[in-house]
């Protein structure tokens, strides 16, 4: 895997979180969890907090991240708690999915790819949601002024309404925007979409 500054930044952050026992769901994860069911893909899972919250609901989870520190933490926690969470180190810039999922989650990841890579990854995720399944996607959008965490080789800020537009034909269960203060008086602006894929398939009954 070719390292970049973003991966290195978060690997150090995840090491610190593992030492501190930080298992708190962030606001986007809290919004996502009630919608998840069946076989779940946590794409860019970080410390795996959402993955384990999903497993507690009876889901089986494939948790992928480029951070060795995060995946090591997930593997040890899954073994200790006997949870159905499989952690795997993966370069998600060009990762080939080989199965379909009832629920796909991608929170806070795509903006760290250059634009062609981000859009290709989003399309790949959508293709691997089963009919009637759920996709949860969260990205940074234009209006974000805090860029310190990005690799200089490329990143992607989505247009404000772009994410929802890319789920045309899906049933939109949730679409929202959130702004958060960042260091230096700057802002992180997010868009989040939760959508159900057309078709009956293995649709959740809730």
C-alpha positions in Angstrom: 0.0 0.0 0.0 1.4 3.4 -1.0 1.3 5.6 2.2 0.2 9.2 2.2 0.0 11.9 4.8 -3.7 11.3 5.5 -3.2 7.6 6.3 -0.2 8.4 8.5 -2.2 11.2 10.3 -5.1 8.9 11.1 -2.9 5.9 12.0 -1.3 8.0 14.8 -4.7 9.3 15.9 -6.2 5.7 16.0 -3.2 4.6 18.1 -4.0 7.3 20.6 -7.7 6.4 20.6 -6.9 2.7 21.2 -4.8 3.6 24.2 -7.6 5.8 25.6 -10.3 3.2 25.0 -12.3 5.7 22.9 -15.4 3.7 21.7 -17.9 6.6 21.5 -20.0 6.7 18.3 -19.8 10.1 16.5 -23.1 11.9 15.5 -23.0 10.4 11.9 -22.6 6.9 13.2 -25.4 7.4 15.7 -27.7 8.4 12.8 -26.6 5.4 10.7 -26.8 2.5 13.2 -30.6 2.2 13.4 -30.8 1.7 9.6 -28.3 -1.2 9.4 -29.1 -4.8 9.1 -27.8 -8.1 7.8 -24.4 -8.3 6.2 -22.7 -4.9 6.7 -19.7 -3.3 5.1 -18.0 -0.6 7.1 -15.8 1.1 4.4 -13.3 3.2 6.1 -14.2 1.9 9.5 -11.6 3.7 11.7 -11.7 2.3 15.2 -14.7 0.1 14.3 -17.1 1.7 16.8 -20.0 1.6 14.3 -19.0 -2.0 13.3 -19.3 -3.2 16.8 -22.5 -1.3 17.4 -23.9 -3.1 14.3 -22.7 -6.5 15.6 -24.5 -5.8 18.8 -27.7 -5.6 16.7 -27.0 -9.0 15.2 -25.2 -7.9 12.0 -22.1 -9.5 10.6 -19.6 -6.9 9.6 -16.7 -6.6 7.2 -14.7 -3.6 8.5 -12.1 -2.1 6.1 -9.5 0.6 6.7 -6.0 1.6 5.6 -4.8 2.1 9.2 -3.0 -0.9 10.6 -3.5 0.5 14.1 -7.2 0.7 13.7 -7.5 -2.8 12.2 -5.3 -4.3 14.9 -7.6 -2.8 17.5 -10.7 -4.2 15.8 -9.3 -7.7 15.5 -8.3 -7.8 19.1 -11.6 -6.4 20.3 -13.6 -8.8 18.0 -11.7 -11.8 19.5 -12.1 -10.5 23.1 -15.9 -9.9 22.7 -16.7 -12.8 20.3 -18.3 -10.4 17.9 -19.0 -11.0 14.2 -16.6 -8.3 13.0 -13.9 -9.1 10.5 -11.2 -6.3 10.4 -9.0 -6.1 7.3 -6.3 -3.6 6.3 -7.1 -2.4 2.8 -6.1 0.4 0.4 -9.6 1.7 -0.3 -8.5 3.9 -3.2 -8.5 0.8 -5.4 -10.1 -2.0 -3.4 -12.1 -4.6 -5.3 -15.2 -5.8 -3.4 -16.0 -9.4 -4.0 -19.5 -9.7 -2.3 -22.7 -7.8 -2.0 -24.1 -6.4 1.3 -27.4 -5.6 2.9 -25.9 -2.4 4.4 -22.9 -0.3 3.2 -21.5 2.5 5.4 -18.9 5.0 4.2 -18.5 7.8 6.7 -15.8 10.5 6.5 -13.7 8.7 3.8 -14.4 9.7 0.2 -13.1 13.2 0.6 -9.6 11.9 1.2 -9.4 10.6 -2.4 -8.9 12.6 -5.5 -12.2 13.3 -7.3 -12.1 10.5 -9.9 -11.1 8.0 -7.2 -13.9 9.2 -4.9 -16.6 9.0 -7.5 -15.4 5.6 -8.7 -15.4 4.3 -5.1 -18.9 5.6 -4.5 -20.2 3.9 -7.6 -18.5 0.7 -6.6 -20.2 0.8 -3.2 -23.6 1.5 -4.7 -23.1 -1.5 -7.1 -22.5 -3.8 -4.1 -25.6 -2.9 -2.1 -28.2 -5.7 -2.5 -31.7 -4.8 -3.8 -33.6 -3.3 -0.9 -30.4 -2.7 1.0 -29.1 0.5 2.6 -26.3 2.8 1.8 -25.0 5.4 4.3 -22.5 7.9 2.9 -21.1 11.0 4.6 -18.7 13.4 2.9 -17.1 16.8 3.3 -18.6 19.5 1.0 -17.8 22.8 -0.4 -17.7 25.4 2.3 -15.2 23.4 4.3 -12.2 25.6 5.1 -10.2 23.3 7.3 -7.9 21.4 4.9 -5.0 20.5 7.2 -5.9 16.8 7.3 -5.7 16.3 3.5 -2.9 14.8 1.5 -1.6 17.4 -1.0 -1.8 14.9 -3.8 -5.6 15.2 -3.9 -8.9 15.4 -2.1 -12.6 15.8 -3.0 -15.0 18.3 -1.6 -18.5 17.4 -3.0 -20.9 20.2 -4.1 -23.6 20.8 -1.5 -26.4 18.8 -3.2 -24.1 16.4 -5.2 -24.2 13.5 -2.8 -28.0 13.2 -2.8 -28.1 13.7 -6.6 -25.8 10.7 -7.0 -28.5 8.5 -5.3 -31.1 9.4 -8.0 -33.6 6.5 -8.2 -33.0 5.3 -4.6 -35.4 6.0 -1.8 -33.8 8.8 0.3 -34.4 8.0 4.0 -32.3 10.8 5.4 -30.4 13.7 3.8 -28.8 16.4 5.9 -26.0 18.9 6.3 -23.8 19.6 9.4 -21.2 22.2 10.1 -18.6 21.8 12.8 -16.0 24.2 14.1 -12.4 23.3 13.3 -9.0 24.6 14.6 -8.0 28.1 13.5 -11.6 29.4 13.3 -12.2 27.2 10.3 -15.1 24.9 9.4 -15.8 21.3 8.4 -19.0 21.1 6.4 -20.6 17.7 5.9 -23.4 16.1 3.8 -24.9 12.8 4.9 -27.3 10.6 2.8 -29.0 7.4 3.9 -30.8 5.7 1.0 -32.5 2.4 0.2 -31.7 0.7 -3.1 -34.6 -0.1 -5.4 -36.0 -3.6 -5.5 -37.2 -6.1 -2.9 -34.2 -8.4 -2.5 -33.3 -8.8 1.2 -35.0 -5.5 2.3 -35.2 -4.7 5.9 -38.7 -5.0 7.3 -38.3 -2.0 9.6 
